[in-house]
Amino acid sequence: MEYIYAALLLHKLGQPVTESNVANVIKAAGASVDEAKIKTMLASLQGVDIAAELANASTAVAAAPAAGAAPKAEEKKAEEKPVESAAGLASLFG
């Protein structure tokens, strides 16, 4: 994960995401550098527009709360049903 964070930090600062820059960020953070992980990450980032991907991610995050609101409404409906059925039972004994 630290390699991805390093790439994001470099991108945010306008620096090129290269092996040496990523390694320098990792070293500066006090972690040991795994060159194979850096090479693998850079190979997977080849041709990726980081800015566009971040924009897509923020759009997905903005849509998430709307999707998360639906289960809460369903929970309220589930809570209301026992109250209604209890009122029906009370009429039997009233």
C-alpha positions in Angstrom: 0.0 0.0 0.0 2.9 2.4 0.7 4.0 2.2 -2.9 0.6 3.3 -4.1 0.6 6.1 -1.5 4.0 7.1 -2.7 2.8 7.3 -6.3 -0.2 9.3 -5.3 1.9 11.7 -3.3 4.3 12.2 -6.2 1.4 12.8 -8.6 -0.2 15.3 -6.2 3.1 17.2 -6.0 3.5 17.2 -9.8 6.6 14.9 -9.7 7.1 12.1 -12.2 6.2 8.7 -10.8 9.5 6.9 -11.4 11.4 4.0 -9.7 13.9 6.3 -8.1 11.2 8.8 -6.9 9.0 6.1 -5.4 12.0 4.5 -3.7 13.0 7.9 -2.3 9.6 8.5 -0.9 9.5 5.0 0.7 13.0 5.5 2.2 12.0 8.9 3.5 9.1 7.3 5.3 11.5 5.0 7.0 10.4 1.8 5.3 12.5 -0.7 3.4 12.3 -0.6 -0.4 11.3 -3.6 -2.4 12.4 -2.9 -6.0 10.2 -5.7 -7.4 7.1 -4.1 -5.9 8.0 -0.7 -7.4 8.6 -2.2 -10.8 5.3 -4.2 -10.6 3.3 -1.1 -9.6 4.9 1.1 -12.3 4.1 -1.6 -14.9 0.5 -1.6 -13.8 0.4 2.2 -14.0 1.7 2.2 -17.5 -0.7 4.2 -19.7 -3.0 5.1 -16.7 -4.1 8.7 -16.3 -3.9 9.0 -12.5 -5.9 12.3 -12.5 -8.8 10.7 -14.4 -8.8 7.7 -12.2 -8.9 9.9 -9.1 -11.8 11.9 -10.6 -13.7 8.6 -11.2 -13.0 7.5 -7.7 -14.4 10.7 -6.2 -17.5 10.3 -8.3 -18.0 6.8 -6.9 -17.5 8.0 -3.4 -20.1 10.8 -3.9 -22.6 8.3 -5.0 -22.0 5.9 -2.1 -23.9 7.8 0.6 -27.0 7.8 -1.6 -26.8 4.1 -1.9 -26.1 3.8 1.8 -29.3 5.7 2.7 -31.6 3.0 1.2 -30.9 0.3 3.8 -31.7 2.8 6.6 -35.1 3.5 5.2 -35.7 -0.3 5.0 -34.7 -0.6 8.6 -37.3 2.0 9.6 -40.0 0.1 7.7 -39.0 -3.1 9.5 -39.3 -1.3 12.9 -42.8 0.1 12.0 -44.3 -3.3 11.2 -44.1 -4.7 14.7 -45.8 -1.5 16.1 -48.7 -1.9 13.6 -49.2 -5.6 14.4 -49.1 -4.8 18.1 -52.0 -2.3 17.6 -54.0 -5.0 15.9 -53.5 -7.4 18.8 -54.6 -4.7 21.3 -58.0 -4.5 19.5 -58.6 -8.1 20.2 -58.5 -7.6 23.9 -60.0 -4.1 24.1 
